[in-house]
Amino acid sequence: MEPWPRSSAASELNMVTVFVADDHPLLLHGLIDMIARDPNFAVVGSARDGAAALTAIQRDVPDVAVLDISMPGLNGLDVAAEIGRQGLATSCVLLTVGASQAQLYDAVAVGVAGIVFKEAAVDALLKCLHRVAAGGRWLPAEIVSEAVQNEASRRTKWRSLSQRLTSREIEIARQVLAEKPTGQIAFDVGISKGTLKIHMNNIYRKLQVSSRTELSQLAAGQIGPSVAHAANGGAATVVKALAAPDAGGGQARPAARQTPARRRESNKG
């Protein structure tokens, strides 16, 4: 973690305070330099892993946190979810090379204000930060909307089919999703390989899949509470978050959390 003293000038000039976290040093410093050149923003700290980022954000509560989605340990999505759970007044923007549909779904569900793909134009992040600082959302509709719809459909199918599984079958499915070999699963569960094979056939039949790969695709994030459902109640929250389109391809952001713009106006009073 690279703690920086909070600039009094940032408060006096009503600049938007930004925290940046990415595990690649060159990219991290490039992001810091780019954001710092914009006179509207003050970079107040940085980190190279999620745990350090969360600690600093809890301490300093910046207006916006720019988080790499794939950091080691706590990733950007984990950090954003925890910020939401704690009710911190920090808006989160995720950076990603290629987030999965499940990750995009969960990002919307936990209240992420922006998602920026690293292959986007150089000025995309700054445009996103300006939108988020003004209380908007920056979610690429052509990608996020489709991902949310597909993921919601998959999770609905999983919930419907998984009710058919016994507690033993769910236990075995967890072991399979942990990518354990057959012999290890049989040993851990306390059954023979032959009995395990029978259970696996029953699981495949009930879930309408034919392989471990298909099982993983169907059940990803669904055995045990996913970050999205644990934080915000799942599909209903996602649909609500995407309901009000904003100009320029973003999405209107829910008003539950005070935005950086509103906080600055409050400070003036």
C-alpha positions in Angstrom: 0.0 0.0 0.0 1.2 3.5 -0.7 -0.5 5.9 1.8 -0.5 9.5 0.8 -1.4 12.4 3.1 -4.8 13.8 2.3 -4.4 17.1 0.5 -6.1 20.0 2.2 -6.1 21.7 -1.2 -8.3 18.9 -2.5 -11.0 19.8 0.1 -10.6 23.5 -0.4 -10.9 23.3 -4.1 -13.7 20.7 -4.0 -11.7 18.2 -6.0 -12.9 14.7 -6.3 -10.7 12.4 -4.2 -9.7 9.2 -5.9 -8.0 6.0 -4.7 -6.4 3.6 -7.2 -5.6 -0.1 -6.8 -4.0 -2.4 -9.3 -1.4 -5.2 -8.8 0.7 -4.2 -11.9 3.1 -1.4 -10.9 3.5 0.1 -14.3 -0.3 0.2 -14.9 -0.9 1.5 -11.4 1.5 4.4 -11.8 0.2 5.1 -15.3 -3.4 5.3 -14.0 -2.3 7.6 -11.1 -0.5 10.0 -13.5 -3.4 10.1 -16.0 -6.0 10.8 -13.2 -3.8 13.4 -11.5 -3.5 15.4 -14.7 -7.2 16.2 -14.6 -7.7 19.3 -12.4 -11.0 17.9 -11.1 -9.4 14.9 -9.4 -6.9 14.4 -6.5 -5.4 11.0 -6.2 -5.1 10.4 -2.4 -3.8 6.9 -2.3 -3.0 3.7 -4.0 -2.5 0.0 -3.3 -1.4 -3.2 -5.2 -3.7 -5.7 -3.5 -7.3 -5.7 -2.4 -6.7 -6.1 1.3 -4.5 -3.0 1.5 -6.9 -1.1 -0.7 -9.9 -1.9 1.6 -7.9 -0.9 4.7 -7.0 2.5 3.1 -10.5 3.1 1.8 -12.0 2.3 5.2 -9.6 4.8 6.8 -9.8 7.7 4.2 -13.2 7.2 2.5 -12.3 8.7 -0.8 -15.0 9.9 -3.2 -14.1 7.2 -5.8 -12.1 4.0 -5.7 -10.7 2.6 -9.0 -10.2 -1.1 -8.5 -8.7 -3.8 -10.7 -11.1 -6.7 -10.7 -8.4 -9.4 -10.7 -6.1 -8.4 -7.9 -4.7 -11.2 -5.7 -6.4 -12.1 -2.4 -9.4 -9.8 -2.3 -10.2 -8.8 -5.8 -11.8 -5.5 -6.9 -15.3 -7.0 -6.8 -14.7 -8.3 -3.3 -13.6 -4.8 -2.2 -16.5 -3.1 -3.8 -18.9 -5.6 -2.2 -17.4 -4.9 1.3 -17.6 -1.1 0.7 -21.3 -1.5 -0.1 -21.9 -3.8 3.0 -20.2 -1.2 5.3 -22.2 1.7 3.7 -19.0 3.7 3.0 -19.5 6.8 0.9 -17.1 5.7 -1.8 -18.2 5.0 -5.3 -16.4 2.1 -7.0 -15.2 1.8 -10.6 -13.9 -1.6 -11.7 -11.1 -2.1 -14.3 -11.1 -5.4 -16.2 -9.6 -7.0 -19.2 -12.5 -9.4 -19.7 -14.9 -9.9 -16.8 -17.1 -13.0 -16.9 -20.9 -12.6 -17.1 -21.1 -13.7 -13.5 -18.6 -11.0 -12.5 -20.5 -8.3 -14.4 -23.8 -9.5 -12.8 -22.3 -9.3 -9.4 -20.7 -6.0 -10.0 -24.0 -4.4 -10.8 -25.7 -6.2 -7.9 -23.2 -4.8 -5.3 -23.7 -1.3 -6.6 -20.5 -0.7 -8.6 -20.8 2.7 -10.3 -18.6 2.1 -13.3 -17.0 -0.7 -15.3 -14.1 0.2 -17.7 -12.5 -2.3 -19.9 -8.7 -1.9 -20.1 -8.7 -2.2 -23.9 -11.1 0.9 -24.1 -9.9 4.3 -25.3 -7.4 6.1 -23.1 -9.9 8.7 -22.1 -12.6 6.2 -21.2 -11.6 6.1 -17.5 -11.6 9.8 -17.2 -15.0 10.1 -18.8 -16.2 7.4 -16.4 -14.8 9.2 -13.4 -16.5 12.4 -14.4 -19.8 10.6 -14.8 -19.5 8.8 -11.5 -18.4 12.0 -9.6 -21.6 13.7 -10.9 -23.7 10.9 -9.5 -24.1 8.8 -12.7 -23.2 5.3 -13.7 -20.8 4.1 -16.4 -21.9 0.6 -17.5 -21.3 -0.4 -21.1 -24.9 -1.2 -21.9 -24.2 -3.4 -25.0 -22.0 -5.7 -22.8 -23.4 -5.4 -19.3 -27.1 -5.7 -20.2 -26.6 -8.9 -22.1 -24.4 -10.4 -19.4 -26.9 -9.6 -16.7 -29.7 -11.1 -18.7 -27.8 -14.3 -19.5 -26.5 -14.6 -15.9 -29.9 -14.1 -14.4 -31.3 -16.8 -16.7 -28.5 -19.2 -15.6 -29.0 -18.5 -11.9 -32.8 -19.0 -12.2 -32.2 -22.3 -13.9 -29.7 -23.3 -11.3 -32.1 -22.5 -8.4 -34.9 -24.5 -10.1 -32.8 -27.5 -10.8 -30.6 -27.6 -7.6 -33.7 -28.0 -5.4 -33.8 -31.6 -6.7 -30.4 -32.4 -5.1 -30.1 -34.1 -1.8 -27.7 -32.7 0.9 -25.2 -35.5 0.0 -25.3 -34.6 -3.7 -24.8 -30.9 -2.9 -21.8 -31.9 -0.7 -20.3 -33.8 -3.6 -21.1 -31.1 -6.1 -19.1 -28.6 -3.9 -16.1 -31.0 -4.0 -16.4 -31.3 -7.8 -16.5 -27.5 -8.2 -13.4 -27.3 -6.0 -11.8 -29.4 -8.8 -10.8 -32.3 -6.6 -10.0 -35.6 -8.2 -12.5 -38.5 -7.9 -10.5 -40.5 -5.4 -10.1 -37.5 -3.1 -13.8 -36.7 -3.2 -14.7 -40.3 -2.4 -12.2 -40.2 0.6 -13.4 -36.8 1.9 -17.1 -37.8 1.7 -16.5 -41.2 3.1 -17.9 -43.4 0.3 -16.5 -45.8 -2.3 -15.6 -44.7 -5.9 -18.5 -46.8 -7.1 -21.0 -45.1 -4.9 -19.5 -41.7 -5.9 -20.1 -42.6 -9.5 -23.8 -43.3 -8.8 -24.1 -40.0 -7.0 -22.4 -38.2 -9.9 -24.8 -39.8 -12.4 -27.7 -38.7 -10.3 -26.4 -35.1 -10.1 -25.8 -34.9 -13.8 -29.3 -36.3 -14.5 -31.1 -33.9 -12.1 -29.1 -30.8 -13.3 -29.4 -31.8 -17.0 -25.7 -31.7 -17.6 -23.2 -34.3 -18.8 -19.8 -33.3 -17.5 -17.9 -31.5 -14.8 -17.4 -28.6 -17.2 -21.1 -28.2 -17.7 -21.7 -28.5 -14.0 -19.2 -25.8 -13.3 -20.8 -23.5 -15.9 -24.3 -24.0 -14.4 -23.3 -23.8 -10.8 -20.6 -21.1 -10.9 -21.0 -19.0 -7.8 -24.3 -20.7 -6.8 -23.3 -23.3 -4.2 -22.9 -21.1 -1.2 -24.0 -17.4 -1.4 -22.5 -15.4 -4.2 -21.2 -12.0 -3.5 -24.1 -10.4 -5.3 -26.9 -12.3 -3.5 -25.2 -12.0 -0.1 -24.9 -8.2 -0.5 -28.0 -7.0 -2.2 -30.6 -9.7 -2.7 -29.8 -10.9 -6.2 -31.6 -10.4 -9.5 -34.2 -7.9 -8.3 -31.4 -5.5 -7.3 -29.7 -6.0 -10.7 -32.8 -5.3 -12.7 -33.6 -2.2 -10.6 -30.0 -0.9 -11.0 -30.3 -1.2 -14.8 -33.8 0.2 -15.1 -33.1 3.9 -15.6 -30.7 4.6 -18.6 -28.4 7.6 -18.3 -27.1 9.7 -21.3 -24.0 8.6 -23.0 -24.3 4.8 -22.5 -24.1 4.8 -18.7 -26.8 4.0 -16.2 -28.6 6.2 -13.7 -27.3 5.4 -10.3 -29.5 4.6 -7.3 -29.8 7.5 -4.8 -29.2 5.5 -1.7 -25.6 6.5 -1.3 -24.6 10.2 -1.3 -22.6 11.0 -4.5 -19.3 12.9 -4.5 -21.0 15.9 -6.1 -23.6 16.1 -3.4 -21.0 15.7 -0.7 -19.1 18.7 -2.1 -22.2 20.8 -2.2 -22.9 19.8 1.5 -19.4 20.8 2.5 -19.9 24.2 1.0 -22.8 24.9 3.3 
